[in-house]
């Protein structure tokens, strides 16, 4: 899986070689401390995921971030 965060949106795709399939498009809330481990509840944008074959049908998911570098 591959995730991209742009502004206040997270997009997650299944990745298989050069092929990507949409899994999730939802809300993103950044932590004030970029070095902190934190989580947020992302609300699914079903207008984007609703017709994607491999997308989640969940209304919300909890995501975690941990700076491991």
C-alpha positions as a Python dict, from the first residue, in 0.01 Angstrom:
ca = {
    (1, 'X'): (0, 0, 0),
    (2, 'X'): (104, 356, -62),
    (3, 'X'): (-28, 668, 109),
    (4, 'X'): (-8, 1029, -7),
    (5, 'X'): (-101, 1324, 213),
    (6, 'X'): (-177, 1654, 44),
    (7, 'X'): (-320, 1937, 250),
    (8, 'X'): (-601, 1790, 457),
    (9, 'X'): (-656, 1477, 242),
    (10, 'X'): (-501, 1132, 264),
    (11, 'X'): (-516, 901, -39),
    (12, 'X'): (-425, 535, -2),
    (13, 'X'): (-371, 299, -295),
    (14, 'X'): (-307, -71, -334),
    (15, 'X'): (17, -107, -534),
    (16, 'X'): (108, -403, -754),
    (17, 'X'): (411, -326, -971),
    (18, 'X'): (315, -34, -1194),
    (19, 'X'): (-56, -70, -1115),
    (20, 'X'): (-235, 128, -845),
    (21, 'X'): (-592, 77, -724),
    (22, 'X'): (-772, 325, -503),
    (23, 'X'): (-840, 210, -146),
    (24, 'X'): (-911, 526, 54),
    (25, 'X'): (-958, 901, 14),
    (26, 'X'): (-1035, 1076, 337),
    (27, 'X'): (-970, 1357, 578),
    (28, 'X'): (-630, 1418, 736),
    (29, 'X'): (-548, 1611, 1053),
    (30, 'X'): (-182, 1689, 1111),
    (31, 'X'): (-23, 1698, 1454),
    (32, 'X'): (133, 2024, 1568),
    (33, 'X'): (448, 1824, 1651),
    (34, 'X'): (581, 1650, 1337),
    (35, 'X'): (814, 1433, 1549),
    (36, 'X'): (529, 1294, 1759),
    (37, 'X'): (345, 968, 1715),
    (38, 'X'): (-22, 1046, 1670),
    (39, 'X'): (-349, 919, 1524),
    (40, 'X'): (-652, 1072, 1360),
    (41, 'X'): (-995, 955, 1248),
    (42, 'X'): (-1028, 993, 872),
    (43, 'X'): (-1373, 1034, 717),
    (44, 'X'): (-1413, 851, 385),
    (45, 'X'): (-1485, 1065, 75),
    (46, 'X'): (-1729, 820, -80),
    (47, 'X'): (-1774, 1044, -384),
    (48, 'X'): (-1423, 926, -480),
    (49, 'X'): (-1416, 574, -335),
    (50, 'X'): (-1778, 475, -402),
    (51, 'X'): (-1717, 321, -744),
    (52, 'X'): (-1361, 196, -694),
    (53, 'X'): (-1355, -184, -703),
    (54, 'X'): (-1096, -232, -426),
    (55, 'X'): (-1186, 72, -213),
    (56, 'X'): (-1300, 49, 147),
    (57, 'X'): (-1669, 103, 210),
    (58, 'X'): (-1609, 208, 571),
    (59, 'X'): (-1734, 551, 678),
    (60, 'X'): (-1419, 619, 882),
    (61, 'X'): (-1080, 472, 965),
    (62, 'X'): (-823, 551, 1230),
    (63, 'X'): (-473, 613, 1094),
    (64, 'X'): (-149, 635, 1291),
    (65, 'X'): (168, 827, 1212),
    (66, 'X'): (508, 756, 1359),
    (67, 'X'): (827, 932, 1254),
    (68, 'X'): (1070, 642, 1219),
    (69, 'X'): (1352, 826, 1046),
}
